[in-house]
Amino acid sequence: MSIALEESQKKLSPEDLVIFEQQYHLHLPEDFVKFYLNYNGGYLPESDENNPYLLGGFLPIKYGRVPIEEHYKDLTEEFSELKGLLPFAYDDGGNLFLLSTRQSDFANVYIWLMDETELDFVSESFSSFLNELGNI
């Protein structure tokens, strides 16, 4: 997996992620934590023509205009069944990619189709999701 993002927000510390987990009562997969310690949100370089998910960008934690925390709060207030599914990225159509922190499907990645209010499976792990992007 070789992926690089542009325009990441302020770098996170391991303590920032521990606080985030505690605040939202979530346990984050290790591959997600490692990624967010390197990149706190951002965009794929524009030179990447082949984007299998039509990914618009990754959401930052703690920093930026609309961090993950705000997306998670808004999403779970409107759709309580999405509790434990953490929005981390969005596609060009405004749909959200969600990472499961639930025990039943831990680390699975889904896409929340906003217009259809439908949840679709994407991959078995955050690493698998990134590998698909890294093959571009």
N, CA, C and O atoms as a GROMACS GRO file, in nm:
protein
  544
    1MET      N    1   0.084  -0.117   0.000
    1MET     CA    2   0.000   0.000   0.000
    1MET      C    3   0.088   0.123   0.000
    1MET      O    4   0.165   0.146   0.093
    2SER      N    5   0.077   0.202  -0.105
    2SER     CA    6   0.149   0.328  -0.108
    2SER      C    7   0.050   0.438  -0.143
    2SER      O    8   0.009   0.454  -0.258
    3ILE      N    9   0.013   0.510  -0.042
    3ILE     CA   10  -0.084   0.617  -0.060
    3ILE      C   11  -0.028   0.741   0.010
    3ILE      O   12   0.029   0.733   0.118
    4ALA      N   13  -0.046   0.854  -0.054
    4ALA     CA   14  -0.002   0.980   0.004
    4ALA      C   15  -0.116   1.080  -0.010
    4ALA      O   16  -0.182   1.085  -0.113
    5LEU      N   17  -0.136   1.158   0.092
    5LEU     CA   18  -0.243   1.257   0.090
    5LEU      C   19  -0.184   1.398   0.091
    5LEU      O   20  -0.076   1.422   0.145
    6GLU      N   21  -0.258   1.487   0.031
    6GLU     CA   22  -0.220   1.628   0.032
    6GLU      C   23  -0.315   1.704   0.124
    6GLU      O   24  -0.428   1.662   0.148
    7GLU      N   25  -0.267   1.816   0.176
    7GLU     CA   26  -0.346   1.907   0.257
    7GLU      C   27  -0.405   1.843   0.383
    7GLU      O   28  -0.520   1.868   0.418
    8SER      N   29  -0.325   1.760   0.450
    8SER     CA   30  -0.368   1.706   0.578
    8SER      C   31  -0.374   1.818   0.682
    8SER      O   32  -0.307   1.921   0.668
    9GLN      N   33  -0.455   1.798   0.783
    9GLN     CA   34  -0.466   1.895   0.891
    9GLN      C   35  -0.349   1.874   0.989
    9GLN      O   36  -0.262   1.790   0.966
   10LYS      N   37  -0.351   1.949   1.096
   10LYS     CA   38  -0.246   1.941   1.198
   10LYS      C   39  -0.227   1.796   1.243
   10LYS      O   40  -0.323   1.722   1.262
   11LYS      N   41  -0.102   1.759   1.259
   11LYS     CA   42  -0.066   1.622   1.298
   11LYS      C   43  -0.125   1.586   1.434
   11LYS      O   44  -0.127   1.668   1.526
   12LEU      N   45  -0.173   1.461   1.445
   12LEU     CA   46  -0.227   1.411   1.571
   12LEU      C   47  -0.119   1.339   1.651
   12LEU      O   48  -0.024   1.284   1.594
   13SER      N   49  -0.133   1.341   1.781
   13SER     CA   50  -0.044   1.264   1.868
   13SER      C   51  -0.118   1.136   1.907
   13SER      O   52  -0.240   1.129   1.894
   14PRO      N   53  -0.044   1.035   1.954
   14PRO     CA   54  -0.112   0.915   2.004
   14PRO      C   55  -0.212   0.949   2.115
   14PRO      O   56  -0.318   0.887   2.126
   15GLU      N   57  -0.179   1.048   2.197
   15GLU     CA   58  -0.269   1.090   2.305
   15GLU      C   59  -0.399   1.147   2.250
   15GLU      O   60  -0.506   1.124   2.307
   16ASP      N   61  -0.391   1.222   2.139
   16ASP     CA   62  -0.511   1.276   2.076
   16ASP      C   63  -0.608   1.163   2.039
   16ASP      O   64  -0.729   1.176   2.058
   17LEU      N   65  -0.554   1.055   1.988
   17LEU     CA   66  -0.639   0.943   1.946
   17LEU      C   67  -0.695   0.867   2.065
   17LEU      O   68  -0.808   0.818   2.059
   18VAL      N   69  -0.619   0.856   2.172
   18VAL     CA   70  -0.670   0.792   2.294
   18VAL      C   71  -0.786   0.875   2.349
   18VAL      O   72  -0.890   0.820   2.386
   19ILE      N   73  -0.769   1.006   2.354
   19ILE     CA   74  -0.875   1.094   2.402
   19ILE      C   75  -0.999   1.083   2.313
   19ILE      O   76  -1.111   1.078   2.363
   20PHE      N   77  -0.978   1.079   2.182
   20PHE     CA   78  -1.088   1.064   2.087
   20PHE      C   79  -1.166   0.935   2.114
   20PHE      O   80  -1.288   0.936   2.120
   21GLU      N   81  -1.094   0.825   2.132
   21GLU     CA   82  -1.158   0.696   2.160
   21GLU      C   83  -1.239   0.703   2.290
   21GLU      O   84  -1.352   0.655   2.296
   22GLN      N   85  -1.180   0.762   2.392
   22GLN     CA   86  -1.248   0.771   2.522
   22GLN      C   87  -1.372   0.860   2.514
   22GLN      O   88  -1.477   0.828   2.569
   23GLN      N   89  -1.358   0.971   2.445
   23GLN     CA   90  -1.467   1.068   2.435
   23GLN      C   91  -1.589   1.008   2.366
   23GLN      O   92  -1.703   1.035   2.403
   24TYR      N   93  -1.565   0.926   2.264
   24TYR     CA   94  -1.675   0.870   2.186
   24TYR      C   95  -1.702   0.723   2.218
   24TYR      O   96  -1.784   0.659   2.151
   25HIS      N   97  -1.634   0.669   2.318
   25HIS     CA   98  -1.652   0.530   2.360
   25HIS      C   99  -1.634   0.434   2.242
   25HIS      O  100  -1.715   0.345   2.220
   26LEU      N  101  -1.524   0.455   2.169
   26LEU     CA  102  -1.493   0.375   2.051
   26LEU      C  103  -1.357   0.310   2.069
   26LEU      O  104  -1.271   0.361   2.141
   27HIS      N  105  -1.337   0.198   2.004
   27HIS     CA  106  -1.205   0.137   1.994
   27HIS      C  107  -1.170   0.135   1.845
   27HIS      O  108  -1.240   0.075   1.765
   28LEU      N  109  -1.059   0.202   1.810
   28LEU     CA  110  -1.020   0.214   1.669
   28LEU      C  111  -0.925   0.102   1.629
   28LEU      O  112  -0.837   0.065   1.706
   29PRO      N  113  -0.942   0.048   1.508
   29PRO     CA  114  -0.848  -0.052   1.458
   29PRO      C  115  -0.707   0.006   1.445
   29PRO      O  116  -0.690   0.125   1.417
   30GLU      N  117  -0.608  -0.078   1.466
   30GLU     CA  118  -0.469  -0.035   1.464
   30GLU      C  119  -0.428   0.028   1.331
   30GLU      O  120  -0.356   0.127   1.329
   31ASP      N  121  -0.474  -0.029   1.219
   31ASP     CA  122  -0.437   0.026   1.089
   31ASP      C  123  -0.492   0.167   1.069
   31ASP      O  124  -0.429   0.251   1.006
   32PHE      N  125  -0.610   0.192   1.123
   32PHE     CA  126  -0.670   0.325   1.117
   32PHE      C  127  -0.589   0.425   1.200
   32PHE      O  128  -0.561   0.536   1.154
   33VAL      N  129  -0.551   0.384   1.321
   33VAL     CA  130  -0.471   0.469   1.409
   33VAL      C  131  -0.339   0.504   1.342
   33VAL      O  132  -0.299   0.621   1.341
   34LYS      N  133  -0.270   0.406   1.286
   34LYS     CA  134  -0.141   0.432   1.220
   34LYS      C  135  -0.157   0.530   1.105
   34LYS      O  136  -0.076   0.622   1.089
   35PHE      N  137  -0.262   0.512   1.026
   35PHE     CA  138  -0.286   0.600   0.913
   35PHE      C  139  -0.309   0.744   0.962
   35PHE      O  140  -0.252   0.838   0.907
   36TYR      N  141  -0.393   0.760   1.065
   36TYR     CA  142  -0.426   0.893   1.114
   36TYR      C  143  -0.311   0.959   1.190
   36TYR      O  144  -0.309   1.081   1.206
   37LEU      N  145  -0.216   0.881   1.236
   37LEU     CA  146  -0.095   0.942   1.293
   37LEU      C  147  -0.006   0.999   1.183
   37LEU      O  148   0.071   1.091   1.207
   38ASN      N  149  -0.018   0.944   1.062
   38ASN     CA  150   0.058   0.995   0.947
   38ASN      C  151  -0.017   1.104   0.872
   38ASN      O  152   0.041   1.205   0.833
   39TYR      N  153  -0.146   1.083   0.852
   39TYR     CA  154  -0.229   1.177   0.776
   39TYR      C  155  -0.355   1.206   0.855
   39TYR      O  156  -0.430   1.115   0.887
   40ASN      N  157  -0.377   1.329   0.886
   40ASN     CA  158  -0.499   1.368   0.954
   40ASN      C  159  -0.593   1.431   0.851
   40ASN      O  160  -0.605   1.553   0.840
   41GLY      N  161  -0.657   1.343   0.775
   41GLY     CA  162  -0.742   1.388   0.666
   41GLY      C  163  -0.658   1.430   0.547
   41GLY      O  164  -0.535   1.424   0.552
   42GLY      N  165  -0.724   1.471   0.443
   42GLY     CA  166  -0.654   1.518   0.324
   42GLY      C  167  -0.713   1.459   0.198
   42GLY      O  168  -0.816   1.392   0.200
   43TYR      N  169  -0.644   1.485   0.087
   43TYR     CA  170  -0.693   1.448  -0.045
   43TYR      C  171  -0.589   1.367  -0.120
   43TYR      O  172  -0.469   1.381  -0.098
   44LEU      N  173  -0.637   1.281  -0.210
   44LEU     CA  174  -0.547   1.211  -0.300
   44LEU      C  175  -0.490   1.313  -0.397
   44LEU      O  176  -0.558   1.409  -0.433
   45PRO      N  177  -0.366   1.295  -0.440
   45PRO     CA  178  -0.309   1.388  -0.538
   45PRO      C  179  -0.396   1.391  -0.664
   45PRO      O  180  -0.449   1.288  -0.705
   46GLU      N  181  -0.409   1.507  -0.724
   46GLU     CA  182  -0.494   1.521  -0.844
   46GLU      C  183  -0.444   1.438  -0.960
   46GLU      O  184  -0.520   1.409  -1.052
   47SER      N  185  -0.318   1.399  -0.958
   47SER     CA  186  -0.263   1.318  -1.067
   47SER      C  187  -0.316   1.175  -1.066
   47SER      O  188  -0.300   1.102  -1.163
   48ASP      N  189  -0.380   1.135  -0.955
   48ASP     CA  190  -0.438   1.001  -0.946
   48ASP      C  191  -0.568   0.997  -1.025
   48ASP      O  192  -0.673   1.040  -0.977
   49GLU      N  193  -0.560   0.946  -1.148
   49GLU     CA  194  -0.675   0.945  -1.238
   49GLU      C  195  -0.772   0.832  -1.204
   49GLU      O  196  -0.893   0.846  -1.221
   50ASN      N  197  -0.719   0.721  -1.156
   50ASN     CA  198  -0.798   0.602  -1.132
   50ASN      C  199  -0.834   0.595  -0.984
   50ASN      O  200  -0.748   0.564  -0.901
   51ASN      N  201  -0.957   0.624  -0.949
   51ASN     CA  202  -1.000   0.630  -0.811
   51ASN      C  203  -1.120   0.537  -0.796
   51ASN      O  204  -1.233   0.578  -0.825
   52PRO      N  205  -1.099   0.413  -0.752
   52PRO     CA  206  -1.207   0.313  -0.754
   52PRO      C  207  -1.329   0.349  -0.668
   52PRO      O  208  -1.438   0.297  -0.694
   53TYR      N  209  -1.314   0.433  -0.571
   53TYR     CA  210  -1.426   0.470  -0.485
   53TYR      C  211  -1.479   0.610  -0.514
   53TYR      O  212  -1.570   0.657  -0.445
   54LEU      N  213  -1.423   0.677  -0.614
   54LEU     CA  214  -1.456   0.818  -0.641
   54LEU      C  215  -1.438   0.900  -0.514
   54LEU      O  216  -1.516   0.990  -0.484
   55LEU      N  217  -1.332   0.867  -0.441
   55LEU     CA  218  -1.303   0.929  -0.312
   55LEU      C  219  -1.278   1.078  -0.328
   55LEU      O  220  -1.195   1.120  -0.409
   56GLY      N  221  -1.350   1.157  -0.251
   56GLY     CA  222  -1.329   1.301  -0.251
   56GLY      C  223  -1.221   1.343  -0.154
   56GLY      O  224  -1.144   1.435  -0.182
   57GLY      N  225  -1.214   1.274  -0.039
   57GLY     CA  226  -1.112   1.305   0.059
   57GLY      C  227  -1.137   1.234   0.191
   57GLY      O  228  -1.242   1.174   0.213
   58PHE      N  229  -1.037   1.243   0.277
   58PHE     CA  230  -1.044   1.186   0.412
   58PHE      C  231  -1.075   1.300   0.510
   58PHE      O  232  -1.023   1.410   0.496
   59LEU      N  233  -1.159   1.271   0.606
   59LEU     CA  234  -1.196   1.370   0.708
   59LEU      C  235  -1.089   1.375   0.818
   59LEU      O  236  -1.033   1.272   0.854
   60PRO      N  237  -1.061   1.493   0.870
   60PRO     CA  238  -0.964   1.504   0.980
   60PRO      C  239  -1.031   1.477   1.116
   60PRO      O  240  -1.153   1.484   1.130
   61ILE      N  241  -0.949   1.446   1.212
   61ILE     CA  242  -0.993   1.436   1.352
   61ILE      C  243  -0.947   1.563   1.423
   61ILE      O  244  -0.832   1.606   1.409
   62LYS      N  245  -1.036   1.623   1.498
   62LYS     CA  246  -1.007   1.734   1.587
   62LYS      C  247  -0.988   1.869   1.516
   62LYS      O  248  -1.030   1.971   1.569
   63TYR      N  249  -0.929   1.872   1.401
   63TYR     CA  250  -0.896   1.996   1.332
   63TYR      C  251  -0.974   2.007   1.200
   63TYR      O  252  -1.036   1.911   1.155
   64GLY      N  253  -0.968   2.126   1.141
   64GLY     CA  254  -1.034   2.148   1.012
   64GLY      C  255  -1.173   2.205   1.029
   64GLY      O  256  -1.224   2.219   1.140
   65ARG      N  257  -1.234   2.238   0.915
   65ARG     CA  258  -1.368   2.301   0.916
   65ARG      C  259  -1.474   2.209   0.973
   65ARG      O  260  -1.552   2.249   1.060
   66VAL      N  261  -1.477   2.086   0.926
   66VAL     CA  262  -1.578   1.990   0.974
   66VAL      C  263  -1.508   1.857   1.003
   66VAL      O  264  -1.499   1.771   0.915
   67PRO      N  265  -1.460   1.840   1.125
   67PRO     CA  266  -1.386   1.717   1.158
   67PRO      C  267  -1.481   1.596   1.175
   67PRO      O  268  -1.603   1.610   1.177
   68ILE      N  269  -1.421   1.481   1.186
   68ILE     CA  270  -1.495   1.356   1.205
   68ILE      C  271  -1.595   1.369   1.319
   68ILE      O  272  -1.708   1.320   1.308
   69GLU      N  273  -1.556   1.432   1.426
   69GLU     CA  274  -1.643   1.444   1.543
   69GLU      C  275  -1.779   1.505   1.508
   69GLU      O  276  -1.882   1.456   1.553
   70GLU      N  277  -1.778   1.611   1.427
   70GLU     CA  278  -1.904   1.675   1.388
   70GLU      C  279  -1.986   1.584   1.296
   70GLU      O  280  -2.107   1.573   1.312
   71HIS      N  281  -1.920   1.521   1.201
   71HIS     CA  282  -1.991   1.428   1.112
   71HIS      C  283  -2.054   1.314   1.191
   71HIS      O  284  -2.168   1.277   1.166
   72TYR      N  285  -1.978   1.259   1.286
   72TYR     CA  286  -2.028   1.146   1.365
   72TYR      C  287  -2.150   1.190   1.449
   72TYR      O  288  -2.250   1.119   1.454
   73LYS      N  289  -2.139   1.304   1.512
   73LYS     CA  290  -2.250   1.355   1.595
   73LYS      C  291  -2.375   1.374   1.510
   73LYS      O  292  -2.482   1.327   1.547
   74ASP      N  293  -2.363   1.443   1.397
   74ASP     CA  294  -2.477   1.470   1.310
   74ASP      C  295  -2.537   1.340   1.256
   74ASP      O  296  -2.659   1.324   1.253
   75LEU      N  297  -2.452   1.249   1.214
   75LEU     CA  298  -2.498   1.124   1.154
   75LEU      C  299  -2.573   1.038   1.255
   75LEU      O  300  -2.680   0.986   1.225
   76THR      N  301  -2.518   1.025   1.375
   76THR     CA  302  -2.581   0.937   1.474
   76THR      C  303  -2.703   1.001   1.540
   76THR      O  304  -2.790   0.931   1.592
   77GLU      N  305  -2.710   1.134   1.539
   77GLU     CA  306  -2.832   1.199   1.588
   77GLU      C  307  -2.949   1.172   1.495
   77GLU      O  308  -3.062   1.151   1.540
   78GLU      N  309  -2.921   1.173   1.365
   78GLU     CA  310  -3.027   1.152   1.267
   78GLU      C  311  -3.055   1.003   1.242
   78GLU      O  312  -3.169   0.964   1.218
   79PHE      N  313  -2.950   0.922   1.248
   79PHE     CA  314  -2.962   0.778   1.220
   79PHE      C  315  -2.896   0.700   1.334
   79PHE      O  316  -2.779   0.664   1.323
   80SER      N  317  -2.969   0.674   1.440
   80SER     CA  318  -2.911   0.610   1.558
   80SER      C  319  -2.856   0.471   1.529
   80SER      O  320  -2.768   0.424   1.601
   81GLU      N  321  -2.905   0.405   1.424
   81GLU     CA  322  -2.855   0.272   1.388
   81GLU      C  323  -2.710   0.277   1.339
   81GLU      O  324  -2.646   0.172   1.325
   82LEU      N  325  -2.657   0.396   1.314
   82LEU     CA  326  -2.519   0.410   1.267
   82LEU      C  327  -2.420   0.435   1.381
   82LEU      O  328  -2.302   0.461   1.356
   83LYS      N  329  -2.468   0.426   1.504
   83LYS     CA  330  -2.379   0.443   1.619
   83LYS      C  331  -2.270   0.336   1.614
   83LYS      O  332  -2.299   0.218   1.592
   84GLY      N  333  -2.146   0.376   1.632
   84GLY     CA  334  -2.033   0.285   1.625
   84GLY      C  335  -1.973   0.275   1.485
   84GLY      O  336  -1.874   0.206   1.464
   85LEU      N  337  -2.033   0.345   1.389
   85LEU     CA  338  -1.980   0.351   1.252
   85LEU      C  339  -1.924   0.491   1.232
   85LEU      O  340  -1.998   0.589   1.223
   86LEU      N  341  -1.794   0.499   1.224
   86LEU     CA  342  -1.723   0.626   1.224
   86LEU      C  343  -1.700   0.677   1.082
   86LEU      O  344  -1.633   0.610   1.003
   87PRO      N  345  -1.755   0.795   1.048
   87PRO     CA  346  -1.728   0.851   0.915
   87PRO      C  347  -1.583   0.898   0.906
   87PRO      O  348  -1.537   0.974   0.992
   88PHE      N  349  -1.512   0.853   0.802
   88PHE     CA  350  -1.371   0.893   0.789
   88PHE      C  351  -1.338   0.951   0.653
   88PHE      O  352  -1.232   1.011   0.636
   89ALA      N  353  -1.426   0.934   0.556
   89ALA     CA  354  -1.399   0.985   0.421
   89ALA      C  355  -1.532   1.005   0.350
   89ALA      O  356  -1.638   0.962   0.397
   90TYR      N  357  -1.526   1.071   0.236
   90TYR     CA  358  -1.646   1.097   0.156
   90TYR      C  359  -1.612   1.080   0.009
   90TYR      O  360  -1.496   1.090  -0.032
   91ASP      N  361  -1.716   1.053  -0.070
   91ASP     CA  362  -1.693   1.040  -0.214
   91ASP      C  363  -1.739   1.168  -0.284
   91ASP      O  364  -1.789   1.260  -0.220
   92ASP      N  365  -1.721   1.172  -0.414
   92ASP     CA  366  -1.755   1.291  -0.491
   92ASP      C  367  -1.904   1.322  -0.490
   92ASP      O  368  -1.944   1.434  -0.521
   93GLY      N  369  -1.987   1.224  -0.454
   93GLY     CA  370  -2.131   1.244  -0.447
   93GLY      C  371  -2.181   1.284  -0.310
   93GLY      O  372  -2.301   1.301  -0.291
   94GLY      N  373  -2.090   1.300  -0.213
   94GLY     CA  374  -2.129   1.340  -0.079
   94GLY      C  375  -2.165   1.225   0.013
   94GLY      O  376  -2.210   1.247   0.125
   95ASN      N  377  -2.146   1.101  -0.033
   95ASN     CA  378  -2.170   0.984   0.052
   95ASN      C  379  -2.052   0.968   0.147
   95ASN      O  380  -1.940   1.011   0.116
   96LEU      N  381  -2.076   0.906   0.261
   96LEU     CA  382  -1.972   0.890   0.362
   96LEU      C  383  -1.923   0.746   0.371
   96LEU      O  384  -2.002   0.652   0.368
   97PHE      N  385  -1.791   0.730   0.384
   97PHE     CA  386  -1.731   0.600   0.414
   97PHE      C  387  -1.724   0.589   0.565
   97PHE      O  388  -1.679   0.681   0.634
   98LEU      N  389  -1.768   0.475   0.617
   98LEU     CA  390  -1.777   0.454   0.761
   98LEU      C  391  -1.693   0.334   0.803
   98LEU      O  392  -1.691   0.232   0.734
   99LEU      N  393  -1.625   0.347   0.914
   99LEU     CA  394  -1.544   0.240   0.972
   99LEU      C  395  -1.617   0.186   1.094
   99LEU      O  396  -1.653   0.261   1.184
  100SER      N  397  -1.638   0.056   1.096
  100SER     CA  398  -1.709  -0.003   1.209
  100SER      C  399  -1.616  -0.019   1.329
  100SER      O  400  -1.506  -0.073   1.320
  101THR      N  401  -1.664   0.031   1.442
  101THR     CA  402  -1.596   0.010   1.570
  101THR      C  403  -1.681  -0.083   1.657
  101THR      O  404  -1.652  -0.103   1.775
  102ARG      N  405  -1.787  -0.138   1.597
  102ARG     CA  406  -1.877  -0.229   1.669
  102ARG      C  407  -1.813  -0.367   1.677
  102ARG      O  408  -1.737  -0.407   1.588
  103GLN      N  409  -1.842  -0.438   1.782
  103GLN     CA  410  -1.784  -0.571   1.801
  103GLN      C  411  -1.828  -0.669   1.692
  103GLN      O  412  -1.749  -0.752   1.648
  104SER      N  413  -1.953  -0.660   1.649
  104SER     CA  414  -2.009  -0.756   1.554
  104SER      C  415  -1.945  -0.753   1.416
  104SER      O  416  -1.941  -0.855   1.348
  105ASP      N  417  -1.894  -0.639   1.374
  105ASP     CA  418  -1.834  -0.626   1.241
  105ASP      C  419  -1.712  -0.534   1.245
  105ASP      O  420  -1.688  -0.455   1.154
  106PHE      N  421  -1.636  -0.545   1.353
  106PHE     CA  422  -1.523  -0.457   1.381
  106PHE      C  423  -1.430  -0.445   1.259
  106PHE      O  424  -1.390  -0.545   1.199
  107ALA      N  425  -1.397  -0.321   1.226
  107ALA     CA  426  -1.301  -0.282   1.122
  107ALA      C  427  -1.356  -0.288   0.980
  107ALA      O  428  -1.287  -0.247   0.887
  108ASN      N  429  -1.478  -0.338   0.961
  108ASN     CA  430  -1.536  -0.336   0.827
  108ASN      C  431  -1.556  -0.192   0.782
  108ASN      O  432  -1.580  -0.103   0.864
  109VAL      N  433  -1.548  -0.170   0.652
  109VAL     CA  434  -1.572  -0.039   0.594
  109VAL      C  435  -1.700  -0.046   0.512
  109VAL      O  436  -1.723  -0.139   0.435
  110TYR      N  437  -1.784   0.055   0.531
  110TYR     CA  438  -1.911   0.067   0.461
  110TYR      C  439  -1.919   0.203   0.393
  110TYR      O  440  -1.840   0.293   0.422
  111ILE      N  441  -2.015   0.215   0.304
  111ILE     CA  442  -2.047   0.347   0.250
  111ILE      C  443  -2.193   0.375   0.284
  111ILE      O  444  -2.280   0.290   0.264
  112TRP      N  445  -2.218   0.495   0.336
  112TRP     CA  446  -2.352   0.540   0.368
  112TRP      C  447  -2.399   0.625   0.250
  112TRP      O  448  -2.351   0.736   0.229
  113LEU      N  449  -2.493   0.570   0.176
  113LEU     CA  450  -2.548   0.640   0.060
  113LEU      C  451  -2.654   0.737   0.110
  113LEU      O  452  -2.764   0.697   0.148
  114MET      N  453  -2.620   0.863   0.108
  114MET     CA  454  -2.703   0.966   0.170
  114MET      C  455  -2.843   0.975   0.109
  114MET      O  456  -2.941   0.981   0.182
  115ASP      N  457  -2.853   0.975  -0.023
  115ASP     CA  458  -2.984   0.991  -0.087
  115ASP      C  459  -3.076   0.872  -0.061
  115ASP      O  460  -3.197   0.889  -0.045
  116GLU      N  461  -3.019   0.753  -0.056
  116GLU     CA  462  -3.100   0.633  -0.035
  116GLU      C  463  -3.110   0.595   0.112
  116GLU      O  464  -3.185   0.504   0.148
  117THR      N  465  -3.035   0.664   0.197
  117THR     CA  466  -3.019   0.627   0.339
  117THR      C  467  -2.998   0.476   0.350
  117THR      O  468  -3.072   0.405   0.419
  118GLU      N  469  -2.895   0.432   0.281
  118GLU     CA  470  -2.863   0.289   0.271
  118GLU      C  471  -2.716   0.267   0.304
  118GLU      O  472  -2.630   0.345   0.264
  119LEU      N  473  -2.690   0.160   0.376
  119LEU     CA  474  -2.554   0.122   0.414
  119LEU      C  475  -2.509   0.004   0.330
  119LEU      O  476  -2.574  -0.101   0.329
  120ASP      N  477  -2.398   0.020   0.258
  120ASP     CA  478  -2.344  -0.087   0.173
  120ASP      C  479  -2.203  -0.123   0.216
  120ASP      O  480  -2.123  -0.036   0.250
  121PHE      N  481  -2.174  -0.252   0.215
  121PHE     CA  482  -2.041  -0.303   0.250
  121PHE      C  483  -1.941  -0.263   0.142
  121PHE      O  484  -1.971  -0.266   0.023
  122VAL      N  485  -1.818  -0.225   0.187
  122VAL     CA  486  -1.711  -0.188   0.094
  122VAL      C  487  -1.592  -0.282   0.108
  122VAL      O  488  -1.546  -0.337   0.008
  123SER      N  489  -1.541  -0.301   0.230
  123SER     CA  490  -1.425  -0.389   0.249
  123SER      C  491  -1.419  -0.442   0.392
  123SER      O  492  -1.486  -0.392   0.482
  124GLU      N  493  -1.336  -0.544   0.410
  124GLU     CA  494  -1.325  -0.612   0.539
  124GLU      C  495  -1.238  -0.538   0.640
  124GLU      O  496  -1.240  -0.569   0.759
  125SER      N  497  -1.162  -0.440   0.593
  125SER     CA  498  -1.076  -0.366   0.684
  125SER      C  499  -1.036  -0.232   0.623
  125SER      O  500  -1.051  -0.210   0.503
  126PHE      N  501  -0.987  -0.145   0.708
  126PHE     CA  502  -0.935  -0.016   0.662
  126PHE      C  503  -0.815  -0.037   0.571
  126PHE      O  504  -0.800   0.033   0.471
  127SER      N  505  -0.729  -0.133   0.605
  127SER     CA  506  -0.612  -0.163   0.522
  127SER      C  507  -0.653  -0.208   0.382
  127SER      O  508  -0.592  -0.167   0.283
  128SER      N  509  -0.755  -0.292   0.374
  128SER     CA  510  -0.804  -0.336   0.242
  128SER      C  511  -0.856  -0.218   0.162
  128SER      O  512  -0.832  -0.208   0.041
  129PHE      N  513  -0.927  -0.130   0.228
  129PHE     CA  514  -0.977  -0.008   0.163
  129PHE      C  515  -0.859   0.073   0.107
  129PHE      O  516  -0.862   0.116  -0.008
  130LEU      N  517  -0.757   0.093   0.190
  130LEU     CA  518  -0.640   0.170   0.147
  130LEU      C  519  -0.564   0.099   0.035
  130LEU      O  520  -0.514   0.164  -0.057
  131ASN      N  521  -0.555  -0.034   0.043
  131ASN     CA  522  -0.487  -0.108  -0.062
  131ASN      C  523  -0.552  -0.088  -0.196
  131ASN      O  524  -0.483  -0.074  -0.298
  132GLU      N  525  -0.684  -0.085  -0.200
  132GLU     CA  526  -0.755  -0.057  -0.325
  132GLU      C  527  -0.716   0.080  -0.379
  132GLU      O  528  -0.692   0.096  -0.498
  133LEU      N  529  -0.708   0.179  -0.290
  133LEU     CA  530  -0.667   0.313  -0.331
  133LEU      C  531  -0.520   0.317  -0.371
  133LEU      O  532  -0.481   0.390  -0.462
  134GLY      N  533  -0.438   0.238  -0.302
  134GLY     CA  534  -0.295   0.236  -0.330
  134GLY      C  535  -0.260   0.171  -0.462
  134GLY      O  536  -0.148   0.185  -0.510
  135ASN      N  537  -0.354   0.099  -0.520
  135ASN     CA  538  -0.330   0.035  -0.650
  135ASN      C  539  -0.360   0.126  -0.766
  135ASN      O  540  -0.364   0.082  -0.881
  136ILE      N  541  -0.381   0.253  -0.738
  136ILE     CA  542  -0.413   0.344  -0.846
  136ILE      C  543  -0.289   0.408  -0.904
  136ILE      O  544  -0.299   0.489  -0.996
   0.00000   0.00000   0.00000
